[in-house]
Amino acid sequence: MAKEKVNDMTPNTDATHAVNKFSIGDALIMLFLTILCLTCVLPFIHLAAKSISSNTAVMQKSVVLWPKGLNFDAYTSIFQDGTLVHSFLYSVWVVLLFTLMGMIVCTCAAYPLSRKRLKGRAFFTFILMFPMYFGAGLIPSYLLYKSYKLLNTMWVLILPLIYSAYNMLIMKSFFQSSIPDSLEEAAFLDGANNFQILFRIVLPLSKPILATLSLFYAVGRWNSYADNKYYITSEGLKMIQYKLYQLVASATEAQTATLSEAIEVTSTPEVLQSACIMFATIPIICVYPFLQKYFVKGVMIGAVKG
């Protein structure tokens, strides 16, 4: 017995060797991941440096990763411009409403399809997955929204996209792999109905996937501007990303970047572009740290099985 105890206390040399072993392949993987991370981080740092640099330094192309001639005139012009600030606040409201409605629709579709007791589950899954592969196209969509009087309204940016077959599939897979049927059976025996099971058992156990898909919805809506370009003509209903697109496009074509006519802009077009990009990007980046602990877990668990 003593000998067996001694053997149990002896560390597993094979496992230790496997952990300590560092091959050339590991080094190459780390190098590749480092380069990949730098390709994402360095352009962001470069834009941030240009946005707070002097016009002269930016025009001389001497700003790389560190600002030169600290200058916040571009940000001052942005905050003095009422239209850009209005677009920012309007975009936040649209994103919040879009994310909330999208999660409600996604949950209402994914939960029933994940339960074996639903009759005709395969048929309903096929119907709900069909839009993922086929779409009517831009012109039929435009005519449809026009017939429903959605053009030039906030709802044309929300209602057509709140259902996502991809997000529904991820949530459905999460429910199937992480919510055992035994929990629901016990709840049914205690007299709970389907809504009570969903709100008191399923959703509290699904925080990782809820946070992950909320992030998908929010980032997708925040960064999208194509539908804003096609279906919105009113200046007051243009989101911040479309405003940014117009600014960059005008600067590319005419080498000038301007805000509203009432605001005196002393920054060069390149500096103003950089400041506007930072102004539109930083808010959505700030959301990631609060959801990071749920993000990886939700994606991995939701991808276990279909």
Short mmCIF file of the C-alpha atoms (twelve columns), coordinates in Angstrom:
data_MODEL
# 
_entry.id   MODEL 
# 
loop_
_atom_site.group_PDB 
_atom_site.id 
_atom_site.type_symbol 
_atom_site.label_atom_id 
_atom_site.label_alt_id 
_atom_site.label_comp_id 
_atom_site.label_asym_id 
_atom_site.label_seq_id 
_atom_site.Cartn_x 
_atom_site.Cartn_y 
_atom_site.Cartn_z 
_atom_site.pdbx_PDB_model_num 
ATOM 1   C CA . MET A 1   0.000   0.000  0.000   1 
ATOM 2   C CA . ALA A 2   2.825   2.359  0.884   1 
ATOM 3   C CA . LYS A 3   4.479   1.689  -2.450  1 
ATOM 4   C CA . GLU A 4   1.223   2.452  -4.299  1 
ATOM 5   C CA . LYS A 5   0.878   5.735  -2.419  1 
ATOM 6   C CA . VAL A 6   4.418   6.669  -3.331  1 
ATOM 7   C CA . ASN A 7   3.692   5.873  -6.953  1 
ATOM 8   C CA . ASP A 8   0.521   8.004  -6.819  1 
ATOM 9   C CA . MET A 9   2.500   10.957 -5.492  1 
ATOM 10  C CA . THR A 10  5.139   10.652 -8.221  1 
ATOM 11  C CA . PRO A 11  4.536   13.281 -10.917 1 
ATOM 12  C CA . ASN A 12  3.691   12.120 -14.375 1 
ATOM 13  C CA . THR A 13  6.946   12.711 -16.216 1 
ATOM 14  C CA . ASP A 14  5.347   12.194 -19.644 1 
ATOM 15  C CA . ALA A 15  2.748   14.888 -18.989 1 
ATOM 16  C CA . THR A 16  5.361   17.275 -17.604 1 
ATOM 17  C CA . HIS A 17  7.572   16.646 -20.616 1 
ATOM 18  C CA . ALA A 18  4.658   17.288 -22.970 1 
ATOM 19  C CA . VAL A 19  3.913   20.623 -21.275 1 
ATOM 20  C CA . ASN A 20  7.535   21.755 -21.229 1 
ATOM 21  C CA . LYS A 21  8.227   20.641 -24.792 1 
ATOM 22  C CA . PHE A 22  8.451   23.587 -27.184 1 
ATOM 23  C CA . SER A 23  8.868   22.755 -30.850 1 
ATOM 24  C CA . ILE A 24  9.609   24.783 -33.953 1 
ATOM 25  C CA . GLY A 25  5.970   24.367 -34.952 1 
ATOM 26  C CA . ASP A 26  4.865   26.100 -31.727 1 
ATOM 27  C CA . ALA A 27  7.241   28.962 -32.435 1 
ATOM 28  C CA . LEU A 28  5.886   29.360 -35.963 1 
ATOM 29  C CA . ILE A 29  2.310   29.358 -34.696 1 
ATOM 30  C CA . MET A 30  3.148   32.022 -32.098 1 
ATOM 31  C CA . LEU A 31  4.912   34.100 -34.754 1 
ATOM 32  C CA . PHE A 32  1.935   33.825 -37.104 1 
ATOM 33  C CA . LEU A 33  -0.537  34.805 -34.363 1 
ATOM 34  C CA . THR A 34  1.668   37.729 -33.331 1 
ATOM 35  C CA . ILE A 35  1.821   39.032 -36.907 1 
ATOM 36  C CA . LEU A 36  -1.950  38.559 -37.245 1 
ATOM 37  C CA . CYS A 37  -2.573  40.530 -34.044 1 
ATOM 38  C CA . LEU A 38  -0.225  43.304 -35.159 1 
ATOM 39  C CA . THR A 39  -2.066  43.662 -38.472 1 
ATOM 40  C CA . CYS A 40  -5.207  44.436 -36.457 1 
ATOM 41  C CA . VAL A 41  -3.686  46.590 -33.709 1 
ATOM 42  C CA . LEU A 42  -1.071  48.683 -35.552 1 
ATOM 43  C CA . PRO A 43  -3.504  50.369 -38.020 1 
ATOM 44  C CA . PHE A 44  -5.721  51.323 -35.102 1 
ATOM 45  C CA . ILE A 45  -2.771  52.819 -33.192 1 
ATOM 46  C CA . HIS A 46  -1.637  54.631 -36.347 1 
ATOM 47  C CA . LEU A 47  -5.056  56.245 -36.811 1 
ATOM 48  C CA . ALA A 48  -5.225  57.174 -33.129 1 
ATOM 49  C CA . ALA A 49  -1.819  58.839 -33.376 1 
ATOM 50  C CA . LYS A 50  -2.789  60.795 -36.497 1 
ATOM 51  C CA . SER A 51  -6.068  61.953 -34.957 1 
ATOM 52  C CA . ILE A 52  -4.241  63.851 -32.184 1 
ATOM 53  C CA . SER A 53  -1.208  65.009 -34.178 1 
ATOM 54  C CA . SER A 54  -0.555  68.396 -35.725 1 
ATOM 55  C CA . ASN A 55  -1.603  69.039 -39.299 1 
ATOM 56  C CA . THR A 56  1.985   69.679 -40.351 1 
ATOM 57  C CA . ALA A 57  3.270   66.364 -38.996 1 
ATOM 58  C CA . VAL A 58  0.478   64.421 -40.675 1 
ATOM 59  C CA . MET A 59  0.973   66.174 -44.011 1 
ATOM 60  C CA . GLN A 60  4.709   65.408 -43.825 1 
ATOM 61  C CA . LYS A 61  3.874   61.699 -43.285 1 
ATOM 62  C CA . SER A 62  6.040   61.650 -40.168 1 
ATOM 63  C CA . VAL A 63  3.398   60.190 -37.830 1 
ATOM 64  C CA . VAL A 64  3.624   56.422 -37.492 1 
ATOM 65  C CA . LEU A 65  2.675   55.014 -34.085 1 
ATOM 66  C CA . TRP A 66  3.271   58.011 -31.843 1 
ATOM 67  C CA . PRO A 67  1.559   61.421 -32.106 1 
ATOM 68  C CA . LYS A 68  3.616   64.475 -32.992 1 
ATOM 69  C CA . GLY A 69  2.579   67.996 -32.090 1 
ATOM 70  C CA . LEU A 70  -0.331  67.092 -29.821 1 
ATOM 71  C CA . ASN A 71  -3.499  68.646 -31.224 1 
ATOM 72  C CA . PHE A 72  -7.171  67.926 -30.383 1 
ATOM 73  C CA . ASP A 73  -8.750  70.367 -32.846 1 
ATOM 74  C CA . ALA A 74  -10.280 67.543 -34.888 1 
ATOM 75  C CA . TYR A 75  -12.126 66.135 -31.865 1 
ATOM 76  C CA . THR A 76  -13.233 69.639 -30.895 1 
ATOM 77  C CA . SER A 77  -14.742 70.086 -34.351 1 
ATOM 78  C CA . ILE A 78  -16.522 66.722 -34.093 1 
ATOM 79  C CA . PHE A 79  -18.151 67.511 -30.746 1 
ATOM 80  C CA . GLN A 80  -19.119 70.987 -31.906 1 
ATOM 81  C CA . ASP A 81  -20.801 69.512 -34.945 1 
ATOM 82  C CA . GLY A 82  -24.375 68.744 -33.904 1 
ATOM 83  C CA . THR A 83  -25.138 66.446 -36.847 1 
ATOM 84  C CA . LEU A 84  -22.313 64.001 -36.112 1 
ATOM 85  C CA . VAL A 85  -23.112 63.830 -32.398 1 
ATOM 86  C CA . HIS A 86  -26.791 63.335 -33.235 1 
ATOM 87  C CA . SER A 87  -25.879 60.475 -35.596 1 
ATOM 88  C CA . PHE A 88  -23.790 58.903 -32.857 1 
ATOM 89  C CA . LEU A 89  -26.584 59.018 -30.258 1 
ATOM 90  C CA . TYR A 90  -29.124 57.860 -32.846 1 
ATOM 91  C CA . SER A 91  -26.839 54.949 -33.768 1 
ATOM 92  C CA . VAL A 92  -26.549 53.905 -30.118 1 
ATOM 93  C CA . TRP A 93  -30.343 53.862 -29.785 1 
ATOM 94  C CA . VAL A 94  -30.789 51.866 -33.001 1 
ATOM 95  C CA . VAL A 95  -28.122 49.341 -31.966 1 
ATOM 96  C CA . LEU A 96  -29.654 48.828 -28.509 1 
ATOM 97  C CA . LEU A 97  -33.165 48.383 -29.904 1 
ATOM 98  C CA . PHE A 98  -31.928 46.148 -32.712 1 
ATOM 99  C CA . THR A 99  -29.927 43.941 -30.332 1 
ATOM 100 C CA . LEU A 100 -32.834 43.569 -27.895 1 
ATOM 101 C CA . MET A 101 -35.374 42.671 -30.581 1 
ATOM 102 C CA . GLY A 102 -32.897 40.404 -32.352 1 
ATOM 103 C CA . MET A 103 -32.173 38.413 -29.197 1 
ATOM 104 C CA . ILE A 104 -35.892 38.022 -28.473 1 
ATOM 105 C CA . VAL A 105 -36.588 36.718 -32.003 1 
ATOM 106 C CA . CYS A 106 -33.506 34.478 -31.965 1 
ATOM 107 C CA . THR A 107 -34.415 32.958 -28.591 1 
ATOM 108 C CA . CYS A 108 -38.043 32.383 -29.577 1 
ATOM 109 C CA . ALA A 109 -36.870 30.504 -32.688 1 
ATOM 110 C CA . ALA A 110 -33.926 28.575 -31.226 1 
ATOM 111 C CA . TYR A 111 -35.464 27.266 -28.000 1 
ATOM 112 C CA . PRO A 112 -38.456 25.367 -29.495 1 
ATOM 113 C CA . LEU A 113 -36.278 23.932 -32.282 1 
ATOM 114 C CA . SER A 114 -33.793 22.605 -29.734 1 
ATOM 115 C CA . ARG A 115 -36.422 20.521 -27.906 1 
ATOM 116 C CA . LYS A 116 -37.184 17.001 -29.139 1 
ATOM 117 C CA . ARG A 117 -40.809 17.228 -28.029 1 
ATOM 118 C CA . LEU A 118 -41.601 19.747 -30.796 1 
ATOM 119 C CA . LYS A 119 -43.445 17.930 -33.585 1 
ATOM 120 C CA . GLY A 120 -42.286 18.821 -37.080 1 
ATOM 121 C CA . ARG A 121 -39.015 20.198 -35.761 1 
ATOM 122 C CA . ALA A 122 -37.070 19.260 -38.911 1 
ATOM 123 C CA . PHE A 123 -39.567 21.031 -41.174 1 
ATOM 124 C CA . PHE A 124 -39.547 24.256 -39.149 1 
ATOM 125 C CA . THR A 125 -35.747 24.170 -38.965 1 
ATOM 126 C CA . PHE A 126 -35.569 23.925 -42.767 1 
ATOM 127 C CA . ILE A 127 -37.983 26.850 -43.193 1 
ATOM 128 C CA . LEU A 128 -36.044 29.059 -40.787 1 
ATOM 129 C CA . MET A 129 -32.661 28.110 -42.247 1 
ATOM 130 C CA . PHE A 130 -33.724 28.685 -45.872 1 
ATOM 131 C CA . PRO A 131 -33.075 32.504 -45.804 1 
ATOM 132 C CA . MET A 132 -29.470 31.779 -44.827 1 
ATOM 133 C CA . TYR A 133 -28.763 30.407 -48.300 1 
ATOM 134 C CA . PHE A 134 -31.143 32.301 -50.584 1 
ATOM 135 C CA . GLY A 135 -32.288 35.914 -50.721 1 
ATOM 136 C CA . ALA A 136 -34.578 37.914 -52.982 1 
ATOM 137 C CA . GLY A 137 -32.005 40.594 -53.791 1 
ATOM 138 C CA . LEU A 138 -31.780 44.353 -53.401 1 
ATOM 139 C CA . ILE A 139 -34.530 45.525 -55.777 1 
ATOM 140 C CA . PRO A 140 -37.291 43.170 -54.499 1 
ATOM 141 C CA . SER A 141 -36.311 44.084 -50.938 1 
ATOM 142 C CA . TYR A 142 -36.538 47.782 -51.758 1 
ATOM 143 C CA . LEU A 143 -39.982 47.372 -53.311 1 
ATOM 144 C CA . LEU A 144 -41.148 45.312 -50.330 1 
ATOM 145 C CA . TYR A 145 -39.997 47.913 -47.805 1 
ATOM 146 C CA . LYS A 146 -41.598 50.633 -49.898 1 
ATOM 147 C CA . SER A 147 -44.930 48.814 -49.926 1 
ATOM 148 C CA . TYR A 148 -44.797 48.539 -46.129 1 
ATOM 149 C CA . LYS A 149 -43.854 52.257 -45.870 1 
ATOM 150 C CA . LEU A 150 -40.580 51.466 -44.095 1 
ATOM 151 C CA . LEU A 151 -38.357 53.653 -46.291 1 
ATOM 152 C CA . ASN A 152 -36.919 56.695 -44.527 1 
ATOM 153 C CA . THR A 153 -37.857 55.335 -41.108 1 
ATOM 154 C CA . MET A 154 -35.781 53.934 -38.290 1 
ATOM 155 C CA . TRP A 155 -37.541 50.565 -38.592 1 
ATOM 156 C CA . VAL A 156 -36.062 49.807 -42.014 1 
ATOM 157 C CA . LEU A 157 -32.714 49.511 -40.209 1 
ATOM 158 C CA . ILE A 158 -34.113 47.187 -37.544 1 
ATOM 159 C CA . LEU A 159 -36.976 44.933 -38.608 1 
ATOM 160 C CA . PRO A 160 -35.527 43.295 -41.765 1 
ATOM 161 C CA . LEU A 161 -32.411 42.054 -39.955 1 
ATOM 162 C CA . ILE A 162 -33.514 41.111 -36.454 1 
ATOM 163 C CA . TYR A 163 -33.801 37.458 -37.463 1 
ATOM 164 C CA . SER A 164 -30.451 35.837 -38.220 1 
ATOM 165 C CA . ALA A 165 -30.433 32.175 -39.233 1 
ATOM 166 C CA . TYR A 166 -26.743 31.929 -38.329 1 
ATOM 167 C CA . ASN A 167 -27.267 33.259 -34.792 1 
ATOM 168 C CA . MET A 168 -30.321 31.057 -34.369 1 
ATOM 169 C CA . LEU A 169 -28.283 27.994 -35.339 1 
ATOM 170 C CA . ILE A 170 -25.581 28.827 -32.782 1 
ATOM 171 C CA . MET A 171 -28.123 29.340 -30.011 1 
ATOM 172 C CA . LYS A 172 -29.991 26.173 -30.965 1 
ATOM 173 C CA . SER A 173 -26.759 24.156 -30.787 1 
ATOM 174 C CA . PHE A 174 -25.987 25.668 -27.390 1 
ATOM 175 C CA . PHE A 175 -29.380 24.725 -25.989 1 
ATOM 176 C CA . GLN A 176 -29.064 21.170 -27.301 1 
ATOM 177 C CA . SER A 177 -25.577 20.636 -25.899 1 
ATOM 178 C CA . SER A 178 -25.831 22.515 -22.590 1 
ATOM 179 C CA . ILE A 179 -29.438 22.268 -21.372 1 
ATOM 180 C CA . PRO A 180 -30.236 18.629 -20.515 1 
ATOM 181 C CA . ASP A 181 -33.758 17.310 -20.923 1 
ATOM 182 C CA . SER A 182 -33.722 16.110 -17.322 1 
ATOM 183 C CA . LEU A 183 -33.886 19.710 -16.070 1 
ATOM 184 C CA . GLU A 184 -37.034 20.369 -18.070 1 
ATOM 185 C CA . GLU A 185 -38.599 17.074 -17.046 1 
ATOM 186 C CA . ALA A 186 -38.036 17.926 -13.386 1 
ATOM 187 C CA . ALA A 187 -39.536 21.370 -13.915 1 
ATOM 188 C CA . PHE A 188 -42.581 19.886 -15.655 1 
ATOM 189 C CA . LEU A 189 -43.095 17.535 -12.702 1 
ATOM 190 C CA . ASP A 190 -43.063 20.580 -10.411 1 
ATOM 191 C CA . GLY A 191 -45.827 22.185 -12.474 1 
ATOM 192 C CA . ALA A 192 -43.788 24.667 -14.539 1 
ATOM 193 C CA . ASN A 193 -44.935 25.590 -18.035 1 
ATOM 194 C CA . ASN A 194 -42.788 26.299 -21.086 1 
ATOM 195 C CA . PHE A 195 -42.418 30.028 -20.407 1 
ATOM 196 C CA . GLN A 196 -41.423 29.459 -16.790 1 
ATOM 197 C CA . ILE A 197 -38.814 26.907 -17.876 1 
ATOM 198 C CA . LEU A 198 -37.433 29.307 -20.478 1 
ATOM 199 C CA . PHE A 199 -37.156 32.346 -18.202 1 
ATOM 200 C CA . ARG A 200 -36.250 30.639 -14.915 1 
ATOM 201 C CA . ILE A 201 -34.048 27.748 -16.056 1 
ATOM 202 C CA . VAL A 202 -32.855 28.009 -19.653 1 
ATOM 203 C CA . LEU A 203 -31.952 31.704 -19.939 1 
ATOM 204 C CA . PRO A 204 -30.127 31.958 -16.571 1 
ATOM 205 C CA . LEU A 205 -27.953 29.005 -17.676 1 
ATOM 206 C CA . SER A 206 -27.319 30.557 -21.098 1 
ATOM 207 C CA . LYS A 207 -25.436 33.751 -20.213 1 
ATOM 208 C CA . PRO A 208 -22.392 32.895 -22.372 1 
ATOM 209 C CA . ILE A 209 -24.369 32.428 -25.575 1 
ATOM 210 C CA . LEU A 210 -26.637 35.399 -24.829 1 
ATOM 211 C CA . ALA A 211 -23.620 37.662 -24.368 1 
ATOM 212 C CA . THR A 212 -21.920 36.288 -27.480 1 
ATOM 213 C CA . LEU A 213 -24.900 36.720 -29.786 1 
ATOM 214 C CA . SER A 214 -25.702 40.136 -28.329 1 
ATOM 215 C CA . LEU A 215 -22.196 41.158 -29.298 1 
ATOM 216 C CA . PHE A 216 -22.699 39.731 -32.789 1 
ATOM 217 C CA . TYR A 217 -25.920 41.701 -33.206 1 
ATOM 218 C CA . ALA A 218 -24.512 44.947 -31.797 1 
ATOM 219 C CA . VAL A 219 -21.258 44.913 -33.773 1 
ATOM 220 C CA . GLY A 220 -23.015 43.897 -36.987 1 
ATOM 221 C CA . ARG A 221 -25.545 46.706 -36.728 1 
ATOM 222 C CA . TRP A 222 -22.992 49.296 -35.628 1 
ATOM 223 C CA . ASN A 223 -20.608 48.598 -38.517 1 
ATOM 224 C CA . SER A 224 -23.225 48.219 -41.248 1 
ATOM 225 C CA . TYR A 225 -24.059 51.152 -43.502 1 
ATOM 226 C CA . ALA A 226 -25.211 49.604 -46.807 1 
ATOM 227 C CA . ASP A 227 -28.905 49.504 -45.891 1 
ATOM 228 C CA . ASN A 228 -28.607 53.049 -44.538 1 
ATOM 229 C CA . LYS A 229 -27.275 54.052 -47.954 1 
ATOM 230 C CA . TYR A 230 -30.047 52.328 -49.929 1 
ATOM 231 C CA . TYR A 231 -33.147 53.011 -47.838 1 
ATOM 232 C CA . ILE A 232 -32.488 56.301 -45.994 1 
ATOM 233 C CA . THR A 233 -32.304 59.793 -47.502 1 
ATOM 234 C CA . SER A 234 -33.184 61.902 -44.462 1 
ATOM 235 C CA . GLU A 235 -30.094 63.396 -42.787 1 
ATOM 236 C CA . GLY A 236 -31.555 62.923 -39.323 1 
ATOM 237 C CA . LEU A 237 -31.868 59.139 -39.823 1 
ATOM 238 C CA . LYS A 238 -28.321 58.470 -41.018 1 
ATOM 239 C CA . MET A 239 -26.208 56.390 -38.648 1 
ATOM 240 C CA . ILE A 240 -22.657 57.249 -37.646 1 
ATOM 241 C CA . GLN A 241 -21.026 54.651 -39.920 1 
ATOM 242 C CA . TYR A 242 -22.783 56.025 -42.984 1 
ATOM 243 C CA . LYS A 243 -21.779 59.551 -41.981 1 
ATOM 244 C CA . LEU A 244 -18.216 58.285 -41.724 1 
ATOM 245 C CA . TYR A 245 -18.511 56.629 -45.146 1 
ATOM 246 C CA . GLN A 246 -19.691 59.915 -46.684 1 
ATOM 247 C CA . LEU A 247 -16.846 61.796 -45.033 1 
ATOM 248 C CA . VAL A 248 -14.175 59.395 -46.278 1 
ATOM 249 C CA . ALA A 249 -15.707 59.198 -49.766 1 
ATOM 250 C CA . SER A 250 -15.852 62.979 -50.124 1 
ATOM 251 C CA . ALA A 251 -12.259 63.318 -48.915 1 
ATOM 252 C CA . THR A 252 -11.091 60.656 -51.361 1 
ATOM 253 C CA . GLU A 253 -12.780 62.277 -54.329 1 
ATOM 254 C CA . ALA A 254 -12.169 65.965 -53.622 1 
ATOM 255 C CA . GLN A 255 -9.316  65.842 -51.060 1 
ATOM 256 C CA . THR A 256 -11.549 67.715 -48.627 1 
ATOM 257 C CA . ALA A 257 -13.363 66.541 -45.545 1 
ATOM 258 C CA . THR A 258 -15.964 68.782 -43.951 1 
ATOM 259 C CA . LEU A 259 -18.571 68.571 -41.242 1 
ATOM 260 C CA . SER A 260 -21.582 70.871 -41.151 1 
ATOM 261 C CA . GLU A 261 -21.167 74.312 -42.705 1 
ATOM 262 C CA . ALA A 262 -21.682 76.066 -39.365 1 
ATOM 263 C CA . ILE A 263 -18.547 74.496 -37.857 1 
ATOM 264 C CA . GLU A 264 -15.127 75.928 -38.574 1 
ATOM 265 C CA . VAL A 265 -12.753 73.025 -39.207 1 
ATOM 266 C CA . THR A 266 -9.040  73.794 -38.821 1 
ATOM 267 C CA . SER A 267 -7.805  70.221 -39.272 1 
ATOM 268 C CA . THR A 268 -6.627  68.712 -42.528 1 
ATOM 269 C CA . PRO A 269 -8.881  66.115 -44.183 1 
ATOM 270 C CA . GLU A 270 -6.590  63.249 -43.152 1 
ATOM 271 C CA . VAL A 271 -6.572  64.271 -39.490 1 
ATOM 272 C CA . LEU A 272 -10.336 64.802 -39.502 1 
ATOM 273 C CA . GLN A 273 -10.903 61.403 -41.094 1 
ATOM 274 C CA . SER A 274 -8.766  59.711 -38.441 1 
ATOM 275 C CA . ALA A 275 -10.595 61.475 -35.635 1 
ATOM 276 C CA . CYS A 276 -14.003 60.534 -37.058 1 
ATOM 277 C CA . ILE A 277 -12.937 56.883 -37.428 1 
ATOM 278 C CA . MET A 278 -11.789 56.816 -33.795 1 
ATOM 279 C CA . PHE A 279 -14.996 58.559 -32.718 1 
ATOM 280 C CA . ALA A 280 -17.088 55.861 -34.410 1 
ATOM 281 C CA . THR A 281 -14.921 52.885 -33.419 1 
ATOM 282 C CA . ILE A 282 -13.989 53.392 -29.772 1 
ATOM 283 C CA . PRO A 283 -17.537 52.956 -28.322 1 
ATOM 284 C CA . ILE A 284 -18.040 49.467 -29.757 1 
ATOM 285 C CA . ILE A 285 -14.520 48.443 -28.714 1 
ATOM 286 C CA . CYS A 286 -15.301 49.441 -25.126 1 
ATOM 287 C CA . VAL A 287 -18.060 46.805 -25.036 1 
ATOM 288 C CA . TYR A 288 -15.669 43.869 -25.568 1 
ATOM 289 C CA . PRO A 289 -13.971 43.808 -22.107 1 
ATOM 290 C CA . PHE A 290 -17.337 43.423 -20.368 1 
ATOM 291 C CA . LEU A 291 -18.375 40.457 -22.532 1 
ATOM 292 C CA . GLN A 292 -15.000 38.802 -23.082 1 
ATOM 293 C CA . LYS A 293 -15.404 36.237 -20.286 1 
ATOM 294 C CA . TYR A 294 -18.591 34.975 -21.944 1 
ATOM 295 C CA . PHE A 295 -17.521 35.386 -25.566 1 
ATOM 296 C CA . VAL A 296 -15.102 32.465 -26.087 1 
ATOM 297 C CA . LYS A 297 -17.147 30.068 -23.950 1 
ATOM 298 C CA . GLY A 298 -20.338 30.890 -25.831 1 
ATOM 299 C CA . VAL A 299 -18.788 30.433 -29.266 1 
ATOM 300 C CA . MET A 300 -17.079 27.127 -28.380 1 
ATOM 301 C CA . ILE A 301 -20.083 25.555 -26.666 1 
ATOM 302 C CA . GLY A 302 -22.462 26.721 -29.397 1 
ATOM 303 C CA . ALA A 303 -20.270 25.051 -32.006 1 
ATOM 304 C CA . VAL A 304 -20.171 21.593 -30.395 1 
ATOM 305 C CA . LYS A 305 -22.932 20.104 -32.516 1 
ATOM 306 C CA . GLY A 306 -25.621 21.243 -34.928 1 
# 
